Amino acid sequence: MPKRFGWTVTTIVAGLLLSAVLIMYLAFSAGPDARSRIQSVRVASEGTVSWSEMGGTSVQAGSFQDALYMLGYGHARSRSWQMVLWRQAAMGRLSEWFGPDALPADRLIRRLRIPDGAERAWQSLDPDSQQLLAAYAAGIDDAITARDLNRAAPFLILDIESESWQAEHSIAVERLFAWLSSAPDHADPSLLPSDWDHADRLLQQLLAFHGSAVNWVAGIQHAGEPYVSARLATGSTGIPLFSETDIDYGSGRFTGVIVPGALIPLVGSTHADAWALTGRSHREVTQVMVPGSAVRTTHHRLRFGDQEEVVAGHEMAHRLVVDDPPRADQLRSVRTLDWSGSMHGSDAATWLGALSGDAPRPRLLVGEGVRWAGAGFTPSGTPATVIQPVPGVVFVTSAPSALSPRETVAGLSSAPAITSWLTTTLSLAAENTLGRVVSNLPDSLLSDRRDQEAVRYLTNWNLEYGAAEPGASILETLLSLLPDSSATAQAYRSALTETVSKLGTRYGPDMSSWRWETVQERGVTFPGSGPSTADGGRPEERFLDKYQPVLIRASGHPQSLVWGSPPSQDSMRTTSAWEGALSLRNDVLYFRRPSVDFNRFLGTFLTGDRPPALQTLRQSVPDESTTFIPAR
């Protein structure tokens, strides 16, 4: 009996120790460990790539082709999960990892012809572009197929290994980015059929990327220092979507922001040019009369688990038919989708040219933005709004006024310095709104002392959406409770009373504690951990359990130069954005974006009280680096 008892205790202790080791292993993501020196036939001369998982990538190489190979390696080492997840989505294979819940997204990708469009685009590239893109893909492949990266937590939990990366995969990711960047703001009704719209939203949620309708860029000259700046919405992702990148290849240099895997440099400066693009692409759904004989149908085989299905896609010229098409002998009204990806396969050659010194002129993306013209900035493309309030400032956006700092920029009295631009939480658009609200809440009509105190906070508010501003919290909560802008004075009083009750219940009776950063707290997620109804015990369920959403605090507002998420409670609320500016005088890249180290022990717990900090690429210390030596 004592022996049996001792054996039982030993077994229990051993099991607990084994569980503890596994938990610690996953908590610290103990797998990845890059080699410091590698001999490779891929490089012609010695070079080094450095990277940080939460920061950027720097490359020093002897040639442009060597630089692209090392850039691919660095991007994949630092963003392996993001890149393989986006590739899986771009190839219409998410259901292989996440089960039947992801099937609608896979069907949508096949109907959009993103995978086969990438293959055709690769075949049509000129030989030089093929060679350069193949070098970048080879660097990615050498990194993501390494055994240590496949021991990282997301791969272990889902029990998957990354497949080899081909050059056409980068084009597929580029096309996926273009599709997601064409999505209208979720407040606008979509004309897509309900199944397409559902699949589109599911895809955006799984990748945690959406909201590009609010993007803006600017070119500013202050005291002889020109710089480009951008706010690029990144949906609700809690890990960096873009990679801040610096490339020195001897005969040239690039500094800017790149979409890892796709080589899309939305913000950049080279030895010859500089630009900032909003990253939007074109999408339009129209109702037209279509003869069935003009529609071409293609079929795509979709496999998941031990099952498969055939997905039909319908095309007419360069438009996609999103309804069931008429029979060949019929003429019927159907909805068609005009998307730039249906006409243009890839801008890969354009992006490669941009990295080597030419300003990009994309077609898959619409190319709206600002460009440096040697002596000043000029707008490019056909943006809905171009604001030039004072000499030296050009502001470009297609975002609606409520989701853009248009009035704040229009109210500038001079071109600001780069750090002032990146820290402005003032919203001049709030001035008119505040005046209307206060005028409908005269003190004589307010009998409740708490309501009167709230109005005093509003009256004394400085229009700043800074972290500690209770006035911003009161105003935005009140506005969210009003039926519309033409509400009666009684409706304003009712909304005020409800605001005070709502904020008091949640944040306590002391109004000074109703800090804006707390009230507009943002939820960010780990890409891939989107909505799911997976059965308990399946790998995707364990994945969701580990990667829970994280709440972060930060200042700002859509109508200020510092981003703050809209107060909407919609499920597609955009809570994450890349904000930054690139000095053209010294190539210093400033940036700020939410980043959560989900795999580091206690990483998710320590993030909430640490708002996104302004940092520079060259000042950030890389986590790891690898030196490549030509193989003899």
ZAKE-555446 format. One line per field, with one value per residue (C-alpha): residue number from 1; residue in three letters; x, y, z. Coordinates in steps of 0.001 Angstrom, whole numbers. Example, Ala and Ser with C-alpha at 12.3 -4.5 7.8 and 13.67 -1.06 7.14 Angstrom:
% residues 2
seq c(1,2)
type c(ALA,SER)
east c(12300,13670)
north c(-4500,-1060)
up c(7800,7140)
% end
This chain:
% residues 632
seq c(1,2,3,4,5,6,7,8,9,10,11,12,13,14,15,16,17,18,19,20,21,22,23,24,25,26,27,28,29,30,31,32,33,34,35,36,37,38,39,40,41,42,43,44,45,46,47,48,49,50,51,52,53,54,55,56,57,58,59,60,61,62,63,64,65,66,67,68,69,70,71,72,73,74,75,76,77,78,79,80,81,82,83,84,85,86,87,88,89,90,91,92,93,94,95,96,97,98,99,100,101,102,103,104,105,106,107,108,109,110,111,112,113,114,115,116,117,118,119,120,121,122,123,124,125,126,127,128,129,130,131,132,133,134,135,136,137,138,139,140,141,142,143,144,145,146,147,148,149,150,151,152,153,154,155,156,157,158,159,160,161,162,163,164,165,166,167,168,169,170,171,172,173,174,175,176,177,178,179,180,181,182,183,184,185,186,187,188,189,190,191,192,193,194,195,196,197,198,199,200,201,202,203,204,205,206,207,208,209,210,211,212,213,214,215,216,217,218,219,220,221,222,223,224,225,226,227,228,229,230,231,232,233,234,235,236,237,238,239,240,241,242,243,244,245,246,247,248,249,250,251,252,253,254,255,256,257,258,259,260,261,262,263,264,265,266,267,268,269,270,271,272,273,274,275,276,277,278,279,280,281,282,283,284,285,286,287,288,289,290,291,292,293,294,295,296,297,298,299,300,301,302,303,304,305,306,307,308,309,310,311,312,313,314,315,316,317,318,319,320,321,322,323,324,325,326,327,328,329,330,331,332,333,334,335,336,337,338,339,340,341,342,343,344,345,346,347,348,349,350,351,352,353,354,355,356,357,358,359,360,361,362,363,364,365,366,367,368,369,370,371,372,373,374,375,376,377,378,379,380,381,382,383,384,385,386,387,388,389,390,391,392,393,394,395,396,397,398,399,400,401,402,403,404,405,406,407,408,409,410,411,412,413,414,415,416,417,418,419,420,421,422,423,424,425,426,427,428,429,430,431,432,433,434,435,436,437,438,439,440,441,442,443,444,445,446,447,448,449,450,451,452,453,454,455,456,457,458,459,460,461,462,463,464,465,466,467,468,469,470,471,472,473,474,475,476,477,478,479,480,481,482,483,484,485,486,487,488,489,490,491,492,493,494,495,496,497,498,499,500,501,502,503,504,505,506,507,508,509,510,511,512,513,514,515,516,517,518,519,520,521,522,523,524,525,526,527,528,529,530,531,532,533,534,535,536,537,538,539,540,541,542,543,544,545,546,547,548,549,550,551,552,553,554,555,556,557,558,559,560,561,562,563,564,565,566,567,568,569,570,571,572,573,574,575,576,577,578,579,580,581,582,583,584,585,586,587,588,589,590,591,592,593,594,595,596,597,598,599,600,601,602,603,604,605,606,607,608,609,610,611,612,613,614,615,616,617,618,619,620,621,622,623,624,625,626,627,628,629,630,631,632)
type c(MET,PRO,LYS,ARG,PHE,GLY,TRP,THR,VAL,THR,THR,ILE,VAL,ALA,GLY,LEU,LEU,LEU,SER,ALA,VAL,LEU,ILE,MET,TYR,LEU,ALA,PHE,SER,ALA,GLY,PRO,ASP,ALA,ARG,SER,ARG,ILE,GLN,SER,VAL,ARG,VAL,ALA,SER,GLU,GLY,THR,VAL,SER,TRP,SER,GLU,MET,GLY,GLY,THR,SER,VAL,GLN,ALA,GLY,SER,PHE,GLN,ASP,ALA,LEU,TYR,MET,LEU,GLY,TYR,GLY,HIS,ALA,ARG,SER,ARG,SER,TRP,GLN,MET,VAL,LEU,TRP,ARG,GLN,ALA,ALA,MET,GLY,ARG,LEU,SER,GLU,TRP,PHE,GLY,PRO,ASP,ALA,LEU,PRO,ALA,ASP,ARG,LEU,ILE,ARG,ARG,LEU,ARG,ILE,PRO,ASP,GLY,ALA,GLU,ARG,ALA,TRP,GLN,SER,LEU,ASP,PRO,ASP,SER,GLN,GLN,LEU,LEU,ALA,ALA,TYR,ALA,ALA,GLY,ILE,ASP,ASP,ALA,ILE,THR,ALA,ARG,ASP,LEU,ASN,ARG,ALA,ALA,PRO,PHE,LEU,ILE,LEU,ASP,ILE,GLU,SER,GLU,SER,TRP,GLN,ALA,GLU,HIS,SER,ILE,ALA,VAL,GLU,ARG,LEU,PHE,ALA,TRP,LEU,SER,SER,ALA,PRO,ASP,HIS,ALA,ASP,PRO,SER,LEU,LEU,PRO,SER,ASP,TRP,ASP,HIS,ALA,ASP,ARG,LEU,LEU,GLN,GLN,LEU,LEU,ALA,PHE,HIS,GLY,SER,ALA,VAL,ASN,TRP,VAL,ALA,GLY,ILE,GLN,HIS,ALA,GLY,GLU,PRO,TYR,VAL,SER,ALA,ARG,LEU,ALA,THR,GLY,SER,THR,GLY,ILE,PRO,LEU,PHE,SER,GLU,THR,ASP,ILE,ASP,TYR,GLY,SER,GLY,ARG,PHE,THR,GLY,VAL,ILE,VAL,PRO,GLY,ALA,LEU,ILE,PRO,LEU,VAL,GLY,SER,THR,HIS,ALA,ASP,ALA,TRP,ALA,LEU,THR,GLY,ARG,SER,HIS,ARG,GLU,VAL,THR,GLN,VAL,MET,VAL,PRO,GLY,SER,ALA,VAL,ARG,THR,THR,HIS,HIS,ARG,LEU,ARG,PHE,GLY,ASP,GLN,GLU,GLU,VAL,VAL,ALA,GLY,HIS,GLU,MET,ALA,HIS,ARG,LEU,VAL,VAL,ASP,ASP,PRO,PRO,ARG,ALA,ASP,GLN,LEU,ARG,SER,VAL,ARG,THR,LEU,ASP,TRP,SER,GLY,SER,MET,HIS,GLY,SER,ASP,ALA,ALA,THR,TRP,LEU,GLY,ALA,LEU,SER,GLY,ASP,ALA,PRO,ARG,PRO,ARG,LEU,LEU,VAL,GLY,GLU,GLY,VAL,ARG,TRP,ALA,GLY,ALA,GLY,PHE,THR,PRO,SER,GLY,THR,PRO,ALA,THR,VAL,ILE,GLN,PRO,VAL,PRO,GLY,VAL,VAL,PHE,VAL,THR,SER,ALA,PRO,SER,ALA,LEU,SER,PRO,ARG,GLU,THR,VAL,ALA,GLY,LEU,SER,SER,ALA,PRO,ALA,ILE,THR,SER,TRP,LEU,THR,THR,THR,LEU,SER,LEU,ALA,ALA,GLU,ASN,THR,LEU,GLY,ARG,VAL,VAL,SER,ASN,LEU,PRO,ASP,SER,LEU,LEU,SER,ASP,ARG,ARG,ASP,GLN,GLU,ALA,VAL,ARG,TYR,LEU,THR,ASN,TRP,ASN,LEU,GLU,TYR,GLY,ALA,ALA,GLU,PRO,GLY,ALA,SER,ILE,LEU,GLU,THR,LEU,LEU,SER,LEU,LEU,PRO,ASP,SER,SER,ALA,THR,ALA,GLN,ALA,TYR,ARG,SER,ALA,LEU,THR,GLU,THR,VAL,SER,LYS,LEU,GLY,THR,ARG,TYR,GLY,PRO,ASP,MET,SER,SER,TRP,ARG,TRP,GLU,THR,VAL,GLN,GLU,ARG,GLY,VAL,THR,PHE,PRO,GLY,SER,GLY,PRO,SER,THR,ALA,ASP,GLY,GLY,ARG,PRO,GLU,GLU,ARG,PHE,LEU,ASP,LYS,TYR,GLN,PRO,VAL,LEU,ILE,ARG,ALA,SER,GLY,HIS,PRO,GLN,SER,LEU,VAL,TRP,GLY,SER,PRO,PRO,SER,GLN,ASP,SER,MET,ARG,THR,THR,SER,ALA,TRP,GLU,GLY,ALA,LEU,SER,LEU,ARG,ASN,ASP,VAL,LEU,TYR,PHE,ARG,ARG,PRO,SER,VAL,ASP,PHE,ASN,ARG,PHE,LEU,GLY,THR,PHE,LEU,THR,GLY,ASP,ARG,PRO,PRO,ALA,LEU,GLN,THR,LEU,ARG,GLN,SER,VAL,PRO,ASP,GLU,SER,THR,THR,PHE,ILE,PRO,ALA,ARG)
east c(0,2731,4557,1379,726,4308,4047,796,2329,5388,3185,1149,4254,5854,2693,2574,6243,5728,2737,4720,7582,5148,3453,6786,7919,4856,4818,8365,8085,11362,11702,13106,16837,18429,21998,24416,26463,25378,27325,25014,25166,22393,24689,27593,29229,29073,26106,24054,20357,19066,15491,13172,9916,8145,10197,11801,14369,17746,19908,23468,24427,26783,24130,20407,19736,21675,19738,16395,17426,18467,15368,13177,15096,14733,11049,10326,12347,10482,6988,6798,3271,1805,3408,2379,-1130,-1532,-195,-2619,-5441,-4220,-4144,-7683,-6540,-7496,-9963,-7035,-5908,-9125,-11698,-15077,-15590,-13056,-14611,-16541,-13276,-11604,-14517,-14294,-10558,-11151,-14000,-11730,-9143,-6338,-4218,-4383,-4145,-857,460,-429,1119,4356,4578,4076,6832,9973,13050,14863,11844,11434,15055,14778,11433,12818,15733,13335,11240,14369,15242,11737,11876,15217,13774,10252,11254,13908,13106,13430,10757,8355,8748,7199,3989,1378,2771,2995,-525,-2110,224,1347,4630,5292,5535,8148,7687,7529,7884,4255,3199,4442,2229,-746,-194,64,-3265,-4874,-3640,-5117,-8501,-8666,-7572,-10498,-13111,-15478,-15868,-18112,-20608,-21454,-23866,-22145,-23654,-22033,-24387,-24829,-22635,-19810,-20162,-20143,-17041,-15320,-15902,-14803,-11556,-10913,-11583,-9367,-6453,-7310,-6810,-9437,-10338,-8082,-10907,-9626,-6010,-4304,-829,906,4045,5396,8331,9340,12372,14130,13352,10917,9180,6366,3835,1061,-1688,-2432,-5242,-4301,-7666,-7467,-4107,-2041,1186,2795,1398,4037,7778,9814,12709,16124,18150,21695,23036,26059,24849,21558,19430,15789,14122,10412,7497,6907,4172,6183,5867,4470,7238,4705,6520,3663,6026,9568,12600,15477,18626,16458,12841,10316,6600,3712,663,-2690,-2603,-6140,-7398,-10558,-13762,-17180,-20323,-22843,-26080,-25947,-27789,-25665,-26138,-25333,-23161,-20758,-20036,-17065,-17188,-14132,-14057,-11633,-11098,-11145,-9828,-10233,-9555,-10612,-13291,-13331,-15718,-15727,-16088,-17381,-16199,-17874,-16216,-17321,-14398,-12502,-15461,-16509,-20153,-21122,-24702,-25621,-25216,-28035,-28136,-26341,-29563,-30790,-30316,-30674,-29700,-26934,-24379,-20832,-17680,-15124,-11960,-8516,-7221,-9459,-7614,-4104,-2306,540,2575,5633,7836,6712,7529,10945,11637,10581,12947,15792,15110,11956,8763,6030,3206,1005,-2120,-3327,-3406,-4790,-1586,-3181,-726,2042,5416,8555,9268,12747,11660,8242,5433,2713,-386,-609,-3532,-7099,-7784,-11151,-9520,-6358,-5704,-2888,-3602,-181,2947,4824,1848,22,-2564,-4270,-7113,-10325,-11634,-14918,-14658,-15775,-12856,-10158,-8258,-9247,-10316,-7314,-4967,-6959,-6552,-2744,-1093,2326,4075,4812,8015,8011,7613,4881,2962,3168,2005,-949,-4124,-6102,-9309,-10581,-13546,-14711,-15077,-18325,-19685,-18889,-20547,-23755,-23789,-23193,-25795,-28394,-27456,-27944,-27309,-30781,-32403,-30192,-31453,-29059,-25740,-23842,-25175,-24102,-20601,-20351,-21277,-18574,-16047,-17296,-17217,-13625,-12418,-9446,-10445,-7531,-8002,-5076,-4814,-6117,-8979,-12390,-14029,-13296,-14840,-18016,-18452,-17895,-20108,-22874,-22639,-22910,-26191,-27827,-30284,-28861,-27364,-30842,-31843,-33980,-32714,-34630,-32794,-29480,-30443,-31505,-28259,-26267,-27997,-27406,-23762,-23148,-24866,-23028,-19551,-20154,-21248,-18234,-15438,-16600,-18263,-15128,-15369,-11663,-11000,-12966,-9731,-10056,-7440,-9525,-12968,-11919,-9773,-8987,-9143,-6487,-6158,-3619,-4094,-5859,-7740,-10897,-14468,-14791,-17194,-14599,-15334,-13486,-10208,-9462,-6146,-7902,-9762,-6464,-5152,-8082,-7620,-3986,-4435,-7113,-7793,-5835,-7078,-4659,-4834,-3882,-4772,-5966,-9069,-9911,-10153,-6760,-3333,-2816,-5019,-7779,-10289,-13818,-16357,-18506,-19207,-19416,-17717,-15377,-14175,-10744,-8561,-5055,-3151,427,1391,4702,6837,10050,12546,13984,16954,18464,16300,15101,11818,9545,6677,4088,1644,53,2208,1577,4194,1613,4187,6403,5701,3255,3474,-279,-676,1941,612,-2587,-871,1736,288,2041,5248,6848,10135,12632,13872,17558,17288,15473,17756,17407,16611,18715,20961,22489,25581,25590,28892,29226,29729,33142)
north c(0,2570,1700,2209,5502,6653,5701,7661,10742,10449,10178,13228,15289,14222,15176,18566,19184,18170,20509,23332,22792,22854,26013,27759,26629,28111,31178,32112,30804,29013,27544,30237,30865,32362,31554,34481,33508,31572,30539,30793,30396,33011,36006,37319,39287,39482,41294,41512,41654,42685,42558,42897,40972,44064,46541,46829,45283,46663,45320,46075,44346,44664,44542,45107,41418,40363,42980,41561,38038,39191,41374,38341,36418,39222,39766,36065,35718,38605,38169,34459,33911,36946,36028,32372,33285,35854,33380,30728,33234,34437,30859,30160,27531,28934,26082,23636,25308,26639,24133,24665,28059,29544,28037,31200,33168,30483,30472,34257,34125,31553,33597,36651,34522,35710,32491,31865,35606,35583,32729,34549,37784,35966,34485,37928,39662,40731,38509,41092,41514,37742,37368,40028,38783,35229,36445,37937,34736,32612,34613,34096,30392,29848,31429,30021,26452,26477,23962,26491,28824,25917,25365,28794,28766,29334,26486,24125,24795,24323,21382,22804,23410,26212,25168,26375,29989,30605,33962,33869,33657,37227,38316,36470,38281,41580,40901,39950,43209,45113,43410,44094,47693,48186,47482,50419,51836,49453,52260,52275,49625,47018,46149,42725,39742,38683,35579,37618,40330,37800,36109,39466,40487,37051,37378,40838,39584,36506,38590,41455,43870,46374,50060,51455,53807,56139,56285,59612,60811,64181,65935,68731,71117,72703,74991,73304,69775,67991,64845,62545,61308,58726,57196,53698,51793,48210,46967,45333,43593,43470,42570,44989,44630,46732,46319,49493,48788,50240,48861,49907,48096,50208,51965,53029,53151,52766,53704,53264,50952,47645,44996,41854,39153,41494,44136,47008,50176,52540,55089,55432,57500,56451,58079,59501,59893,59929,59213,58236,56326,55689,52066,52008,50065,50364,48380,49108,46996,47885,46421,45766,43810,40801,38271,34775,34156,36907,35274,32934,30437,28807,26138,25914,22862,23617,20983,20941,17956,14846,16760,18915,21087,22937,26724,28442,31908,34039,36734,39159,40971,42401,42373,39619,38538,38124,36860,33599,34388,33988,31000,31392,32281,34766,38473,39405,42120,41002,42628,42872,43713,46047,45532,46678,43156,41816,43943,44195,41117,42696,45832,43749,45403,48831,48006,46603,49760,51903,50118,50724,54456,55193,56693,54034,54369,51386,50222,47466,50123,53472,55389,58248,60002,62604,62664,64714,66740,67904,71300,70505,67981,67251,65069,61927,59866,61145,61455,62803,65463,67496,70202,72733,75167,76850,76729,73503,71296,68885,66584,63792,61470,59902,59410,61023,64126,62321,59885,62310,65296,67465,70482,70194,70286,73077,75136,75000,78420,77102,73874,72004,70236,66474,65630,68261,66769,63280,64298,66594,65383,68581,68282,71517,69563,69098,72863,73191,69982,71126,74498,72837,70445,73148,75480,72741,72232,75606,75500,76908,73759,71326,70468,67634,68683,65887,66977,70556,69358,67413,70511,72495,69878,70299,74100,74100,71358,72355,70215,67874,64116,63596,60579,62317,64397,63678,66305,64159,61139,63052,64542,61317,59249,61860,61984,58200,58380,61091,59901,62323,65804,67402,66160,68373,70101,67524,64744,66410,66571,62927,61941,63934,62244,58827,59745,60700,57532,55311,56696,56935,53320,52055,54422,55726,58965,61145,62744,63600,59843,59539,59624,59501,56746,54584,55287,54673,51640,49642,45887,44320,40704,38164,37569,34282,34348,35725,34475,30713,28068,25303,22234,22016,20133,20898,22690,25874,25962,25787,28513,30778,30059,31146,34255,36180,39856,42504,45940,48836,52477,55341,58944,60443,60559,60063,63870,64502,63800,61090,58068,57076,54404,55528,55216,52858,49501,47764,44371,45741,48608,49781,49902,49777,52087,52691,56335,57722,60211,59923,62765,63209,65147,62394,59321,58991,57068,57871,55489,54370,51465,49048,45961,43091,40417,37634,34856,36407,35440,37993,39951,40347,41398,44126,45807,47439,50169,50873,53018,52949,54981,57121,55557,55653,52772,53532,53949,50661,47828,44709,41432,39352,39574,37213,37772,36021,34929,33709,29960,29027)
up c(0,882,-2355,-4392,-2617,-3222,-6903,-7231,-5624,-7873,-10953,-9966,-9228,-12517,-14394,-12708,-13484,-17114,-17399,-15807,-18264,-21200,-19896,-19429,-22864,-24531,-22289,-23195,-26781,-26169,-29646,-31985,-31787,-34903,-35923,-35720,-38819,-41895,-44969,-47958,-51717,-51873,-51230,-53271,-50435,-46660,-45146,-41950,-41149,-37710,-36469,-33526,-33169,-31899,-33951,-37350,-39696,-40795,-43628,-44669,-47892,-50842,-53560,-53987,-54653,-51548,-49559,-50699,-49718,-46246,-45942,-46612,-43963,-41407,-42137,-41759,-38560,-36912,-38420,-39219,-37883,-39609,-42934,-43005,-41795,-44587,-47134,-45915,-46302,-49720,-51021,-49748,-47216,-43794,-43189,-43141,-39905,-38375,-39556,-41260,-39558,-42008,-45157,-46158,-46239,-48376,-50816,-51140,-51903,-54666,-56144,-56182,-58011,-55768,-55902,-59662,-60325,-58403,-60501,-63737,-62440,-61565,-65057,-66631,-64608,-66456,-65835,-63670,-61373,-61177,-60110,-57410,-56055,-56046,-53900,-51349,-51375,-50875,-47754,-46390,-47197,-45480,-42325,-42041,-42847,-40111,-37377,-34556,-36007,-36361,-32609,-31957,-29915,-32681,-34793,-31828,-30606,-34031,-34767,-38105,-39893,-42329,-45960,-48414,-49569,-53324,-55090,-56254,-52599,-52128,-55023,-53511,-50169,-52064,-53798,-50478,-48945,-51914,-51468,-47737,-48400,-50759,-48108,-47515,-44062,-42114,-41453,-45163,-46418,-48573,-51939,-51878,-51503,-47882,-48204,-49793,-47167,-44322,-45754,-46234,-42616,-41385,-43358,-41912,-38373,-38704,-39972,-37566,-40474,-41623,-41509,-44249,-45224,-42468,-43710,-44411,-45362,-45367,-46542,-44315,-44536,-41236,-40968,-43858,-42648,-44983,-43773,-44832,-42307,-42307,-40243,-41542,-39848,-39020,-37780,-34369,-34565,-31395,-33194,-35680,-39189,-40956,-40640,-40171,-42524,-43272,-46221,-47124,-50192,-51025,-54152,-52551,-49441,-48451,-45177,-44637,-43868,-45667,-45604,-44735,-47352,-49997,-50272,-50351,-49162,-48268,-46701,-47955,-48719,-50970,-52301,-55105,-54004,-51147,-50819,-48537,-49836,-48174,-49325,-50651,-53666,-55726,-55216,-56690,-56929,-59623,-60930,-64680,-67363,-68268,-71086,-69880,-72933,-71799,-68418,-68071,-65199,-63629,-60957,-58055,-55858,-52130,-49707,-45919,-43693,-45579,-47488,-50589,-52541,-55847,-55786,-58917,-59898,-62566,-64681,-67372,-69000,-66014,-63639,-61258,-61293,-57644,-58170,-59845,-63560,-66062,-68416,-71720,-73572,-70929,-70192,-66525,-64048,-61694,-59412,-60689,-58753,-60263,-58195,-59260,-58619,-61382,-63936,-62493,-61223,-59258,-58620,-57685,-60317,-59077,-55453,-56384,-58373,-55418,-53032,-55479,-55913,-57961,-56559,-56788,-59290,-58440,-60243,-57920,-55195,-56346,-55578,-53661,-51402,-51412,-53162,-52694,-55829,-54880,-53624,-52172,-51809,-54360,-54041,-56172,-57378,-57020,-53275,-52137,-49947,-50397,-47763,-48069,-45186,-45079,-47232,-46642,-45679,-48018,-46382,-48356,-47408,-48639,-45094,-43995,-41793,-38641,-39007,-40085,-38611,-41593,-39532,-37233,-40238,-41893,-38705,-38693,-38615,-39664,-40589,-37317,-36322,-36726,-33022,-32554,-35473,-33979,-30492,-31271,-29543,-30268,-32306,-33804,-35170,-31573,-31111,-33074,-31579,-28063,-28637,-29798,-26854,-24209,-25727,-25318,-21672,-19912,-16175,-15467,-16850,-14969,-11494,-10717,-9173,-10943,-14335,-13615,-12678,-15947,-17960,-16158,-17240,-20815,-20657,-19371,-21738,-23927,-26973,-26296,-26493,-24145,-21881,-18739,-20220,-18591,-20811,-23877,-22130,-21241,-24713,-26681,-24381,-24588,-28397,-28596,-26647,-28772,-31439,-34063,-34512,-34702,-31247,-29008,-25855,-23820,-25662,-24769,-21095,-21095,-22787,-20220,-17300,-18861,-19527,-15901,-14688,-17152,-16496,-12742,-12505,-14419,-13332,-9951,-8786,-9087,-12535,-12563,-12802,-16051,-18025,-21808,-22139,-19809,-21216,-24834,-23956,-27077,-27522,-29759,-30823,-32036,-35780,-36381,-33079,-34650,-34200,-33957,-32747,-32639,-30531,-27236,-27395,-31032,-31739,-32840,-29507,-27598,-29901,-29000,-25296,-25372,-27521,-25663,-26616,-24717,-23617,-24011,-22987,-25277,-26070,-29339,-31488,-35184,-35523,-33893,-35348,-32724,-33363,-31018,-31897,-32806,-29959,-32061,-30461,-33841,-34006,-36695,-34538,-35684,-32576,-34027,-36359,-37465,-36966,-38023,-39904,-41892,-41956,-45458,-44165,-42029,-42830,-39216,-39031,-36061,-35391,-32850,-32923,-30440,-29944,-27561,-26985,-26762,-26474,-23804,-20197,-18703,-21979,-22324,-18683,-18830,-21973,-20774,-18760,-21437,-24237,-27643,-27279,-29975,-31007,-33885,-35985,-35552,-31790,-31241,-30167,-32358,-30632,-32994,-36051,-38584,-40720,-44088,-45620,-49221,-49370,-50784)
% end
